[in-house]
């Protein structure tokens, strides 16, 4: 009878140690998950800011102003505009 008690005690001890190990690993994984989610959220915020910045930089009015001021470009007058027609069967 005492041998069964010793075996039972050892089994309970091993299971208890396994439970403690699993709890520790679970907490560690959960903290990793929270860190990854925080990083994801920060990247989503940065992505949103970059999209707004891209929209601001690519506005047609801004590009037109920069073309006129920095590059000295202007729209041609109607006398300088030429229309080129391409035959539909010609290969490009």
C-alpha positions in Angstrom: 0.0 0.0 0.0 2.7 2.6 0.8 4.2 1.9 -2.6 1.0 3.0 -4.3 1.0 6.2 -2.3 4.6 7.0 -3.3 3.8 6.4 -7.0 0.7 8.5 -6.6 2.7 11.3 -4.9 5.3 11.2 -7.7 2.6 11.3 -10.3 0.9 14.3 -8.7 4.3 16.0 -8.3 5.2 15.5 -12.0 1.7 16.8 -13.1 2.0 19.8 -10.8 5.4 20.7 -12.3 4.0 20.3 -15.8 1.1 22.6 -15.0 3.5 25.2 -13.6 5.6 25.0 -16.7 2.6 25.3 -19.0 1.3 28.3 -17.1 4.7 30.0 -17.3 5.0 29.3 -21.1 1.4 30.5 -21.5 2.2 33.8 -19.8 5.3 34.2 -21.8 3.5 33.6 -25.1 0.7 36.0 -24.1 3.3 38.8 -23.4 4.8 38.1 -26.8 1.4 38.3 -28.4 0.7 41.7 -26.7 4.1 43.0 -27.9 3.4 41.9 -31.5 -0.1 43.4 -31.4 1.3 46.7 -30.1 3.9 46.7 -32.9 1.1 45.9 -35.4 -0.9 48.8 -34.1 2.1 51.2 -34.4 2.7 50.0 -38.0 -1.0 50.6 -38.9 -0.8 54.1 -37.5 2.4 54.8 -39.5 0.8 53.3 -42.6 -2.1 55.7 -42.2 0.2 58.6 -41.8 2.1 57.6 -44.9 -1.1 57.3 -46.9 -2.1 60.8 -45.9 1.4 62.1 -46.8 1.2 60.4 -50.2 -2.1 62.0 -50.8 -0.8 65.4 -49.9 2.3 65.1 -52.1 0.4 63.8 -55.1 -2.3 66.5 -55.3 -2.6 67.8 -58.8 -2.5 71.5 -57.7 0.7 71.0 -55.8 2.3 69.2 -58.7 1.3 72.0 -61.1 2.6 74.7 -58.8 5.9 72.9 -58.4 6.2 72.4 -62.2 5.6 76.1 -62.8 7.9 77.4 -60.1 10.8 75.0 -60.0 10.9 73.7 -63.6 9.5 76.8 -65.3 6.9 74.8 -67.1 3.6 76.2 -68.4 0.6 75.0 -70.4 1.1 75.5 -74.2 -1.2 77.9 -76.0 -3.6 76.4 -78.5 -1.5 77.3 -81.5 1.3 75.0 -80.2 -0.9 72.0 -79.5 -0.8 69.2 -82.1 -3.1 66.2 -82.3 -1.5 63.0 -83.5 -3.7 60.3 -84.8 -2.6 56.7 -84.9 -4.0 54.1 -87.3 -5.8 51.3 -85.5 -4.0 48.6 -87.4 -0.5 49.9 -86.8 1.5 48.0 -84.2 3.2 49.9 -81.4 
